């Protein structure tokens, strides 16, 4: 690869890292700090910000001289979301689950070592728990993340290196066994792993024998009792089967 091509690829990677940082941190970012994070010259980072600014992806706070995401990012995502088969198939079905359970229902996908909610129908209860669409969640905590991790193509050692490197061998093995149990049962349940007092359920959506997403139901422990979990899982399995069938067609 020629030097110019290598620099171009590096700048694209840097631009994506900047967008990801701004999207996940709810913070502004200046040229100096971005250059430190990316380990790149400030002049190069300034040119990247200028390009993103021209496209309306970021905007500049004149007082702080720092950047934050702008509405241009929505334009970049809109076409993809509007024409995405998974979202189109899942949307009305997940809304029905929300209406039947009156708990928050999400569609989660795996991107690398993170779970990202890409669609959500909030509970209408006065006290409810919700995820933030587009904000990454850990794969090793909570039903939604663990389900996607269990069905990922990561080798056991990769999982241990990423999530359990500081654990004892026994604890690491227990975690791997938990993931195997999730694969065998084809669902995950968690209690208060990400937030106190919240129960989460998750089941997989398959497309061509691969898990492409997970359906998650989230609610307060006081509402999602053991007596209701089986009923909710039945609804979720039926929904996942419907979506999988639509994706296959």
C-alpha positions as CSV (number, residue, x, y, z in Angstrom):
1,X,0.0,0.0,0.0
2,X,1.3,3.4,-0.9
3,X,2.0,6.0,1.9
4,X,-0.9,8.2,0.7
5,X,-3.3,5.2,0.8
6,X,-2.1,4.2,4.2
7,X,-2.6,7.8,5.5
8,X,-6.1,7.9,4.0
9,X,-7.1,4.6,5.8
10,X,-5.6,5.9,9.0
11,X,-7.5,9.1,8.8
12,X,-10.8,7.2,8.1
13,X,-10.1,5.1,11.2
14,X,-9.4,8.2,13.2
15,X,-12.6,9.9,12.1
16,X,-14.6,6.8,13.1
17,X,-12.9,6.7,16.5
18,X,-13.8,10.4,17.0
19,X,-17.5,9.8,16.1
20,X,-17.6,6.7,18.3
21,X,-16.0,8.6,21.2
22,X,-18.5,11.5,20.9
23,X,-21.4,9.2,20.6
24,X,-20.6,7.1,23.6
25,X,-19.2,9.6,26.1
26,X,-21.7,12.5,25.9
27,X,-18.7,14.8,26.1
28,X,-17.1,17.4,23.9
29,X,-13.7,16.8,22.4
30,X,-11.0,19.2,21.4
31,X,-8.2,18.9,18.9
32,X,-5.5,18.6,21.5
33,X,-7.3,15.8,23.5
34,X,-8.3,14.0,20.3
35,X,-4.7,14.1,19.1
36,X,-3.5,12.6,22.4
37,X,-6.2,9.8,22.3
38,X,-5.4,9.0,18.7
39,X,-1.7,9.5,18.9
40,X,-1.8,11.7,15.8
41,X,-0.4,15.2,15.0
42,X,-2.8,18.0,15.9
43,X,-2.7,19.3,12.4
44,X,-4.0,16.0,11.0
45,X,-6.7,15.8,13.7
46,X,-7.8,19.4,12.9
47,X,-8.2,18.5,9.3
48,X,-10.4,15.5,10.2
49,X,-12.6,17.7,12.5
50,X,-12.8,20.3,9.7
51,X,-14.1,17.6,7.3
52,X,-16.6,16.3,9.8
53,X,-17.7,19.9,10.5
54,X,-18.3,20.5,6.8
55,X,-20.5,17.5,6.6
56,X,-22.5,18.5,9.6
57,X,-21.5,15.5,11.5
58,X,-20.0,17.6,14.3
59,X,-20.4,21.2,15.4
60,X,-17.9,23.5,17.2
61,X,-18.6,25.2,20.5
62,X,-17.1,28.6,19.9
63,X,-16.6,29.2,23.6
64,X,-14.8,26.0,24.5
65,X,-13.3,25.4,21.1
66,X,-14.4,21.8,21.4
67,X,-16.5,19.6,19.1
68,X,-19.7,17.6,19.7
69,X,-21.9,15.5,17.4
70,X,-24.4,17.4,15.2
71,X,-27.6,16.3,13.5
72,X,-25.6,15.4,10.3
73,X,-24.9,12.1,12.0
74,X,-28.7,11.3,11.8
75,X,-28.6,11.8,8.0
76,X,-25.8,9.2,7.8
77,X,-27.8,6.7,9.7
78,X,-31.3,7.4,8.4
79,X,-31.1,5.6,5.1
80,X,-29.6,2.5,6.7
81,X,-32.1,2.3,9.5
82,X,-35.1,3.0,7.2
83,X,-34.1,0.1,4.8
84,X,-32.7,-2.3,7.3
85,X,-34.5,-5.7,7.1
86,X,-33.9,-6.6,10.7
87,X,-35.4,-3.4,12.1
88,X,-38.3,-3.5,9.6
89,X,-39.2,-7.0,10.6
90,X,-38.7,-6.6,14.3
91,X,-40.3,-3.2,14.9
92,X,-44.1,-4.2,14.9
93,X,-43.4,-7.5,16.7
94,X,-41.4,-5.9,19.5
95,X,-44.0,-3.2,19.9
96,X,-46.6,-6.0,20.4
97,X,-44.4,-7.6,23.1
98,X,-44.2,-4.2,24.9
99,X,-48.0,-3.8,24.7
100,X,-48.5,-7.3,26.1
101,X,-46.0,-7.1,28.9
102,X,-45.8,-3.3,29.4
103,X,-42.1,-3.6,30.0
104,X,-39.3,-2.1,28.0
105,X,-38.4,-4.2,24.9
106,X,-35.2,-3.7,23.0
107,X,-33.5,-5.1,19.9
108,X,-29.8,-5.6,20.6
109,X,-26.9,-6.4,18.2
110,X,-23.3,-7.3,18.8
111,X,-20.6,-5.0,17.5
112,X,-17.1,-6.4,18.4
113,X,-17.0,-6.8,22.2
114,X,-20.1,-4.7,22.9
115,X,-23.8,-5.0,22.7
116,X,-25.7,-2.1,21.2
117,X,-29.5,-1.5,21.4
118,X,-30.7,-0.3,18.0
119,X,-34.4,-0.3,18.6
120,X,-36.5,0.2,21.8
121,X,-40.1,0.4,22.9
122,X,-40.3,1.8,26.4
123,X,-42.6,0.5,29.1
124,X,-45.5,2.9,29.9
125,X,-45.2,2.3,33.6
126,X,-44.4,5.4,35.7
127,X,-41.3,3.7,37.0
128,X,-39.4,1.9,34.3
129,X,-36.0,1.0,33.1
130,X,-34.7,1.8,29.6
131,X,-31.5,1.5,27.6
132,X,-30.1,4.3,25.5
133,X,-30.4,3.4,21.8
134,X,-27.0,3.4,20.2
135,X,-25.0,3.4,23.5
136,X,-22.8,0.3,23.9
137,X,-23.3,-2.1,26.8
138,X,-20.9,-4.7,28.1
139,X,-21.1,-8.2,26.6
140,X,-20.2,-9.9,29.9
141,X,-23.0,-8.3,32.0
142,X,-26.7,-8.6,31.8
143,X,-28.9,-10.9,29.8
144,X,-28.7,-9.0,26.6
145,X,-24.9,-8.9,26.4
146,X,-24.3,-12.5,27.7
147,X,-26.8,-13.9,25.2
148,X,-24.9,-12.3,22.2
149,X,-21.6,-13.3,23.7
150,X,-22.7,-16.9,24.2
151,X,-23.7,-17.1,20.5
152,X,-20.6,-15.2,19.2
153,X,-17.9,-16.9,17.2
154,X,-15.2,-15.9,19.8
155,X,-13.1,-18.8,21.1
156,X,-13.2,-19.5,24.8
157,X,-9.7,-18.2,25.3
158,X,-10.5,-14.9,23.5
159,X,-13.5,-14.5,25.9
160,X,-11.3,-15.1,28.9
161,X,-8.6,-12.7,27.7
162,X,-11.2,-10.0,27.1
163,X,-13.5,-10.3,30.1
164,X,-11.9,-12.6,32.7
165,X,-8.2,-12.0,32.5
166,X,-8.1,-10.9,36.2
167,X,-10.4,-13.8,37.4
168,X,-9.3,-17.0,38.9
169,X,-9.3,-20.1,36.7
170,X,-12.3,-21.4,38.5
171,X,-14.3,-18.2,38.1
172,X,-13.4,-18.0,34.4
173,X,-14.5,-21.6,33.9
174,X,-17.8,-20.9,35.6
175,X,-18.4,-17.9,33.3
176,X,-17.7,-20.1,30.2
177,X,-20.1,-22.7,31.6
178,X,-22.7,-20.0,32.1
179,X,-22.4,-19.1,28.4
180,X,-22.7,-22.7,27.4
181,X,-25.9,-23.0,29.5
182,X,-27.3,-19.9,27.7
183,X,-26.5,-21.5,24.3
184,X,-28.2,-24.8,25.4
185,X,-31.3,-23.1,26.7
186,X,-31.4,-20.4,24.0
187,X,-32.2,-17.7,26.5
188,X,-30.5,-15.6,29.2
189,X,-31.9,-14.1,32.5
190,X,-30.1,-11.7,34.7
191,X,-31.0,-10.0,38.0
192,X,-29.5,-6.6,39.0
193,X,-26.3,-7.2,36.9
194,X,-26.3,-3.8,35.2
195,X,-28.7,-1.9,37.5
196,X,-30.0,-2.7,41.0
197,X,-33.6,-4.0,41.0
198,X,-33.8,-4.7,37.3
199,X,-34.5,-8.1,35.7
200,X,-33.6,-8.7,32.1
201,X,-34.5,-11.5,29.7
202,X,-33.1,-12.1,26.3
203,X,-33.6,-14.6,23.4
204,X,-31.8,-14.9,20.1
205,X,-32.9,-14.0,16.6
206,X,-31.4,-16.3,14.0
207,X,-30.8,-15.7,10.3
208,X,-29.3,-18.5,8.2
209,X,-28.4,-20.4,11.5
210,X,-26.4,-17.4,12.9
211,X,-27.6,-15.2,15.7
212,X,-27.9,-11.7,14.3
213,X,-29.6,-10.0,17.3
214,X,-31.3,-10.5,20.6
215,X,-34.7,-9.5,21.9
216,X,-34.5,-8.1,25.4
217,X,-37.2,-7.4,27.9
218,X,-36.3,-5.2,30.9
219,X,-38.3,-4.3,34.0
220,X,-38.3,-4.0,37.8
221,X,-37.7,-7.2,39.8
222,X,-40.9,-6.4,41.6
223,X,-42.9,-6.8,38.4
224,X,-41.0,-9.4,36.4
225,X,-41.5,-12.2,39.0
226,X,-40.4,-15.8,38.6
227,X,-44.0,-16.6,37.8
228,X,-44.0,-14.3,34.8
229,X,-40.6,-15.1,33.4
230,X,-41.7,-18.3,31.7
231,X,-44.7,-16.5,30.1
232,X,-42.6,-13.6,28.9
233,X,-40.0,-16.0,27.4
234,X,-42.7,-17.8,25.5
235,X,-43.8,-14.5,23.9
236,X,-40.2,-13.7,23.1
237,X,-39.4,-17.0,21.5
238,X,-42.5,-16.7,19.3
239,X,-41.5,-13.2,18.3
240,X,-37.9,-14.3,17.6
241,X,-39.2,-17.1,15.4
242,X,-41.4,-14.7,13.5
243,X,-38.6,-12.3,12.8
244,X,-36.2,-15.1,11.8
245,X,-38.8,-16.4,9.4
246,X,-39.2,-13.0,7.9
247,X,-35.5,-12.5,7.5
248,X,-35.2,-15.9,5.8
249,X,-37.9,-15.0,3.3
